[in-house]
Amino acid sequence: MKLFDAIHPELFTILASPNKELYASALEVLHEAYRDHLRIPENTLYSMLRGKLERQLAEASFEGEDIDEDELRDVSGRARFLMRKLCSRGWFEKERGKNFEENIIVPGYSSKLLELFHQLTSEETMRGYSYVFDTYSSLKVATEGDNVYDKMMSVYSAFENTQALVKLLKTVYHNVRRFFQLQIDIQDINEILSSHFDDFGQRVIEAYVRPLKIRDSVPKYRVPIRNILDQWLENEAMLLAMSGAALQDRRKDSLERCRADLLEKIFWIKEQYERIESDYLEEIDQQVRRYTRATTQKIENLTNRDQNTRGNLNYLLTSLSRNRRAGDILDGVQSAFHLYEQSYLSEKSLWFRKNPSKREKTAPIIVEEEHVSDEAKADADNLLSYRYSKAAVAAYMKRLFAEGGVLHSSDLRVADDHAYVMSLLSVIISGDPETFYRTDILSGEYAQAPYKIPQLRFERKE
C-alpha cells in the first residue's frame, strides 16, 4: 500500500500554508479533545478552538483561503472555518448520533500523527521506560509457571521490548548528535551552559543514559535472559508445545512456521543482547564524551576570546591565582581595579614544596647475568610454546566439549595444577574472536580442594 492510499491526499497542505502556525495550534487543540473525550461533540471542539485560539483567530490573515465573508467577520465564524478546513483535509470526520447531533471521529492515522506532534513539542522528559527489565520479568514469570501459552507470549513480548530498546538506543545516539549542531550555532557562554546542563543533562543523560546504566541495565539482565531462552531452546517438547499455542493464537498458518517463527525471534533476542553493549552502549558513551569535550573546549575558547571588561578581569584573576607572590602584580593594577590580596591559614601554610635536585651522573652499575643452561631454556620454551599455547588450550577445550555444547566449572575437573592453569587460560582466550566458544562469569565460586575458580559457563558459538 502506498502512503496516500492510507491517508488523505491533502492531509499536510494546511501545514504548508501561510497560516501554518494557526493550523498547528488547532491540531494541538484537536489532540487535547481526543485525549480527554471518548465521544467528541462538534460543539465541544468548536468551543475549545474558539476559547484557546481566540487571539490567533482574530490576528490571522485568511488571504487566499476559501473562507466566506460571513465566517471572516468575527472569531466565531473563523473558528467554524477552521473546523471545516480540518475536516476537509482529513484530520477528522463527522458522524451523526442518535439525537441527530454530530460527533467528531479521529481516524487512526490522524491520531498517530497528533500524538507524534504532541511529543515533539512537549517539554516533558520521557521517563519510566524499562524494556530490559520487562523482558527479564516476563520471561522469568513464564519459566516459573506451567502455562505454555504464557511462555509463548513472553517470547513475543521480549521480542517487541528488544525492538523498542534498539529503537530507543538509536534515538539516543542521534539525539546526542543533534546537540552537536545546536552547540555550533550558540555563541553565548550562558546559553551553552544552559543547553548542556538543562537540555542535554535532563533530556539525554537523566532520561536515557543514566537508566541504561542503573535501572534498566543491559549487563545486569543479559545473562539471565539468555539462560532462560537457552533452556527453552534445549527442550524440544517445550518448543513444540509453544508452537502449538502460537498456532492456536493464529500467529502463523502451520505448526512448522510457528516453530520457525519462535526460533527466529529467540535467536534474534539472544543476538541483540550479545551485541548491544559493543554496538550501541559503547558508541553512545563515546558520543557523550565527544560532546562533553567539545562543549568544554568551546567554553574555554569563548572565554579566552572575550576581550571586554569581564574577559580581562577573568584573565587577571587567573594570573593572580597562579602566582604565589602576587604582591607586585596587585600593586600594578590598583589604579584600575580595587583589588586586595586575601590570605588564609591552612594545614599546609608552613610547608613549601621542595625543589628537586638535579641527579648527577655516576658510573653505571654492572649487572651480572646468571648463567642459565641451554637445557633449562629449552624446557621453558617448550612449556610456553606447546603445553600452554593457544592451540593447546583450544584442543583441551574441544576434548571437554565433546561431551556436550555447554560446560560449567564443575565440568573442568580441576584436579591438579595443569587443569587449574588450563581453566584460567581457557577464560583468557575466550575473548579472542577466533575462539570457538564464549565464556560467561557467573556469581559464586566452585571449589575442588585445594583449588578455587569462579562459577563459569562455557558455550559453543553458533
C-alpha positions in Angstrom: 0.0 0.0 0.0 1.2 3.5 -0.9 1.3 6.3 1.6 -1.5 8.4 0.1 -3.7 5.3 -0.2 -3.6 5.1 3.6 -4.0 8.8 4.4 -5.9 11.8 3.0 -4.1 13.1 -0.1 -4.3 16.8 1.2 -3.6 16.0 4.8 -0.4 18.0 5.1 -1.4 21.0 2.9 -2.5 23.0 5.9 1.0 22.8 7.4 2.5 24.4 4.2 0.1 27.3 4.1 0.8 30.9 5.4 -1.4 30.2 8.4 0.6 27.0 9.4 1.1 28.3 13.0 -2.6 28.7 13.4 -3.3 25.2 12.0 -0.6 23.7 14.2 -2.3 25.2 17.3 -5.7 23.9 16.1 -4.2 20.4 15.7 -2.9 20.6 19.3 -6.4 21.5 20.5 -7.8 18.6 18.5 -5.3 16.3 20.2 -6.4 17.6 23.6 -10.1 16.9 22.8 -9.3 13.4 21.5 -7.2 12.7 24.6 -9.9 13.9 27.1 -13.1 12.6 25.5 -14.3 9.3 24.1 -17.1 10.9 22.1 -16.3 14.4 20.9 -19.4 16.5 20.2 -18.9 19.0 17.5 -19.9 21.9 19.8 -17.2 20.8 22.3 -14.4 21.0 19.7 -15.8 24.4 18.4 -15.8 25.8 21.9 -12.3 24.7 22.6 -11.0 26.1 19.3 -12.7 29.4 19.9 -11.6 29.7 23.6 -8.0 28.6 23.2 -7.2 30.3 19.8 -9.2 33.5 20.1 -6.2 35.8 19.7 -4.7 33.8 16.9 -8.0 33.7 15.1 -8.5 37.4 15.5 -5.0 38.3 14.2 -4.8 35.7 11.4 -5.0 36.8 7.8 -7.0 34.4 5.6 -6.0 35.9 2.3 -6.1 33.2 -0.4 -8.2 30.9 1.8 -11.7 29.7 0.7 -13.4 31.5 3.6 -16.8 33.1 3.3 -17.3 36.7 4.2 -19.8 35.8 7.0 -17.1 33.5 8.5 -14.4 36.1 8.2 -16.5 38.7 10.0 -15.9 37.5 13.6 -13.9 35.0 15.7 -16.9 32.5 15.9 -17.1 32.4 12.1 -13.3 31.9 11.8 -13.4 29.0 14.3 -16.2 27.4 12.1 -14.0 27.8 9.1 -11.1 26.2 10.9 -13.2 23.2 11.7 -14.4 22.9 8.2 -10.8 23.2 6.8 -9.5 20.4 9.2 -12.4 18.2 8.3 -12.0 18.7 4.5 -8.3 17.8 4.8 -8.9 14.5 6.5 -7.8 15.3 10.1 -11.2 14.3 11.4 -14.5 13.0 10.2 -18.1 13.5 11.4 -20.8 11.1 12.4 -24.4 11.7 13.3 -25.5 10.4 16.7 -28.9 9.2 18.0 -30.3 12.6 18.6 -29.0 14.0 15.3 -26.1 15.7 17.0 -22.8 15.5 15.1 -19.7 13.9 16.8 -16.0 14.2 15.8 -14.3 11.0 14.8 -10.4 11.0 14.5 -9.0 8.4 12.1 -6.2 6.1 13.1 -3.5 7.8 11.0 -4.6 11.2 12.3 -4.5 10.1 16.0 -0.9 8.8 15.5 0.3 12.0 13.9 -1.4 14.1 16.6 0.4 12.1 19.3 3.7 12.5 17.4 3.3 16.3 17.1 2.5 16.5 20.8 5.6 14.5 21.7 7.8 16.7 19.5 6.6 19.9 21.1 6.2 18.7 24.6 8.6 19.9 27.2 8.1 16.9 29.4 11.1 14.5 29.5 10.4 10.8 28.8 11.0 8.7 31.9 9.9 5.3 33.2 10.8 3.0 30.3 12.0 -0.4 31.4 12.4 -2.5 28.2 15.2 -4.7 29.6 13.6 -5.3 33.0 10.2 -6.0 31.3 11.9 -8.6 29.1 13.5 -10.3 32.0 10.4 -10.2 34.3 8.1 -11.6 31.6 10.5 -14.5 30.8 11.1 -15.1 34.5 7.4 -15.3 35.4 6.7 -17.6 32.4 9.5 -20.0 33.1 8.4 -20.4 36.7 4.9 -21.3 35.7 3.4 -24.3 33.8 1.3 -22.4 31.3 2.7 -22.9 27.7 0.7 -20.0 26.4 2.4 -17.6 28.8 5.8 -18.9 27.7 4.8 -18.3 24.0 3.5 -14.8 24.8 6.6 -14.0 26.8 8.8 -14.7 23.7 6.8 -12.3 21.6 6.7 -9.7 24.4 10.5 -10.0 24.8 10.9 -9.6 21.0 8.8 -6.4 21.0 10.6 -5.0 24.0 14.0 -5.7 22.5 12.9 -4.0 19.2 11.8 -1.0 21.3 15.1 -1.0 23.2 17.2 -1.0 19.9 15.0 1.8 18.5 15.5 3.8 21.7 19.3 3.4 21.6 19.3 4.6 18.1 17.2 7.6 19.1 19.6 8.4 21.9 22.7 8.2 19.6 21.2 10.6 17.0 19.8 12.9 19.8 23.3 13.4 21.1 24.4 14.2 17.5 21.7 16.9 17.3 23.2 18.7 20.3 26.5 19.0 18.5 24.7 21.1 15.8 22.9 23.2 18.5 26.3 23.8 20.2 27.8 25.1 16.9 25.1 27.6 16.5 25.3 29.0 20.0 27.9 31.7 20.7 26.9 32.8 24.2 28.6 31.1 27.1 25.5 31.2 29.3 23.4 29.6 26.6 25.9 26.9 26.1 25.9 26.1 29.8 22.1 26.1 29.9 22.0 23.9 26.9 24.5 21.4 28.4 23.2 21.2 31.9 19.4 21.7 31.4 18.6 20.4 27.9 21.3 17.8 27.4 21.7 16.8 31.0 18.0 16.3 31.6 16.7 15.2 28.2 19.6 12.8 27.3 21.6 11.9 30.4 18.9 11.7 33.0 16.2 10.5 30.7 18.1 7.8 28.7 21.8 7.3 29.5 21.5 7.1 33.3 18.7 4.5 33.3 20.6 2.4 30.8 23.5 2.2 33.3 21.5 1.7 36.5 17.8 0.7 36.4 17.4 -0.8 33.0 20.9 -2.1 32.8 21.7 -4.5 29.9 24.8 -6.1 31.6 22.7 -6.8 34.7 19.9 -8.8 33.0 21.7 -10.1 29.8 22.9 -13.4 31.3 19.6 -14.3 33.0 17.6 -13.6 29.8 20.0 -15.7 27.7 19.9 -18.6 30.2 16.0 -18.7 30.1 16.0 -18.7 26.3 18.7 -21.4 26.2 16.6 -23.6 28.5 13.7 -23.4 26.1 15.8 -24.0 23.1 17.2 -27.2 24.5 13.7 -28.5 25.4 12.2 -29.7 22.1 9.0 -30.8 23.7 8.6 -27.3 25.2 9.2 -25.7 21.8 6.5 -27.9 20.1 4.1 -27.0 22.9 4.8 -23.3 22.5 4.4 -23.7 18.7 1.0 -25.3 19.2 0.0 -22.3 21.4 1.2 -19.9 18.7 -0.8 -21.8 16.1 -3.9 -21.7 18.3 -3.3 -17.9 18.6 -3.0 -17.7 14.8 0.5 -16.4 14.7 1.2 -18.4 11.6 -0.8 -20.8 9.5 1.1 -24.0 10.3 2.9 -25.7 13.2 6.2 -25.7 11.4 6.0 -22.0 10.6 5.1 -21.2 14.2 8.1 -23.1 15.4 10.4 -21.4 12.9 9.0 -18.0 13.9 9.6 -18.7 17.6 13.2 -19.9 16.9 13.9 -16.9 14.8 12.7 -14.4 17.5 14.6 -16.3 20.3 17.9 -16.3 18.3 17.3 -12.6 17.4 16.8 -11.6 21.0 20.0 -13.5 22.0 22.0 -11.9 19.3 20.9 -8.4 20.2 21.8 -8.8 23.8 25.2 -10.1 22.8 26.0 -7.0 20.7 24.0 -4.2 22.4 27.0 -3.3 24.6 29.6 -3.1 21.9 27.4 -1.8 19.0 25.2 0.7 20.9 26.1 1.4 24.5 29.8 2.0 23.8 29.0 4.1 20.8 26.6 6.3 22.9 29.3 6.7 25.6 31.8 7.8 23.0 29.3 10.3 21.6 28.6 11.7 25.1 32.3 12.0 25.8 32.9 13.8 22.5 30.1 16.2 23.1 31.2 17.0 26.6 34.8 17.5 25.4 33.6 19.8 22.6 31.4 21.8 24.9 34.3 22.3 27.4 36.6 23.4 24.6 34.1 25.8 23.2 33.5 27.4 26.6 37.3 27.8 27.1 37.6 29.3 23.6 34.8 31.8 24.1 36.1 32.8 27.5 39.6 33.4 26.1 38.3 35.4 23.2 36.2 37.7 25.4 38.2 40.9 25.3 35.7 43.1 27.2 35.9 44.0 30.9 34.7 40.6 32.0 37.3 38.8 29.9 40.1 41.0 31.0 39.1 40.6 34.7 38.9 36.8 34.2 42.4 36.8 32.7 43.8 39.0 35.5 42.3 36.9 38.3 43.6 33.7 36.7 47.1 35.2 36.5 46.9 36.3 40.2 45.7 32.9 41.3 48.6 31.1 39.7 51.3 33.4 41.1 52.3 32.7 44.7 54.0 36.0 45.0 51.3 38.3 43.5 52.0 41.4 45.6 53.9 43.2 42.7 51.1 42.5 40.2 48.5 43.6 42.7 50.2 46.9 43.2 50.3 47.5 39.5 46.6 47.1 38.9 45.4 49.1 41.9 44.8 52.1 39.8 42.3 50.2 37.5 40.7 47.8 39.9 40.2 48.0 43.7 41.6 44.6 44.4 43.2 43.4 47.7 45.2 40.3 48.5 43.5 38.0 50.9 45.4 35.2 52.7 44.3 32.4 55.0 46.0 29.8 57.1 45.6 26.1 56.3 47.3 22.9 57.3 49.9 23.5 54.5 50.6 27.2 55.2 54.0 26.4 56.8 55.0 23.9 54.1 56.7 24.6 50.8 57.3 22.0 48.1 61.0 21.1 47.9 62.7 21.8 44.7 64.1 18.5 43.3 67.8 18.5 42.9 69.4 17.5 39.6 70.6 14.0 39.6 74.3 13.7 39.0 75.7 11.2 36.6 77.6 8.3 38.2 79.4 5.3 36.9 77.0 2.6 35.5 76.2 -0.4 37.7 77.2 -3.6 36.1 74.5 -6.3 36.5 75.9 -9.7 36.3 73.6 -12.1 34.5 73.1 -15.5 36.0 74.1 -18.3 33.8 71.1 -20.4 32.5 71.7 -23.7 30.9 70.5 -24.3 27.4 68.5 -27.3 28.6 66.6 -25.0 31.1 65.9 -22.5 28.3 64.6 -25.3 26.0 62.3 -26.6 28.8 60.9 -23.1 29.4 60.3 -22.6 25.6 58.6 -25.9 25.3 56.4 -25.2 28.3 55.2 -21.9 26.9 55.1 -22.8 23.2 53.5 -26.2 23.3 52.0 -27.2 26.6 50.2 -23.9 27.4 49.9 -22.4 23.9 46.6 -21.1 22.5 46.3 -24.2 20.3 46.9 -26.5 23.3 44.2 -24.7 25.3 41.8 -24.9 22.3 42.4 -28.7 21.9 41.9 -29.1 25.7 38.5 -27.4 25.5 37.5 -29.4 22.4 38.0 -32.6 24.3 35.8 -31.3 27.1 33.1 -30.0 24.6 32.9 -33.4 23.1 30.6 -34.4 25.9 28.1 -31.5 25.2 27.6 -28.0 23.9 27.6 -26.3 27.3 30.2 -26.6 30.1 30.3 -25.3 33.6 33.1 -25.0 36.2 32.3 -28.5 37.6 33.0 -30.0 34.1 36.6 -28.8 34.0 37.6 -31.3 36.6 40.3 -29.2 38.3 42.2 -32.0 40.0 45.8 -30.8 39.5 48.0 -27.8 38.7 47.8 -28.5 34.9 44.0 -28.5 34.9 43.9 -25.4 37.1 46.2 -23.4 34.7 44.2 -24.6 31.7 41.0 -23.4 33.3 42.5 -19.9 33.7 43.8 -19.8 30.2 40.5 -21.0 28.7 38.8 -17.9 30.1 41.6 -15.6 28.8 41.5 -16.8 25.2 37.6 -16.8 25.1 37.8 -13.1 24.3 39.6 -13.9 21.0 37.2 -13.7 18.0 38.7 -16.9 16.6 37.9 -18.9 19.7 35.1 -21.4 19.0 33.4 -20.8 22.4 32.3 -18.0 24.6 32.5 -17.6 28.4 30.2 -16.1 31.0 31.4 -15.4 34.5 28.6 -16.2 36.9 28.3 -15.3 40.6 29.8 -17.5 43.2 32.8 -19.9 43.3 33.5 -23.5 42.5 35.9 -25.3 44.9 37.7 -28.6 44.3 40.3 -28.8 47.1 42.8 -27.2 47.1 41.7 -25.2 44.0 39.0 -22.5 43.7 37.8 -20.9 40.5 34.7 -18.7 39.7 31.5 -20.2 38.5 31.9 -20.3 34.8 29.6 -21.2 31.9 31.2 -22.1 28.5 29.0 -22.3 25.4 30.0 -23.3 21.9 29.4 -20.5 19.3 26.8 -21.0 16.7 
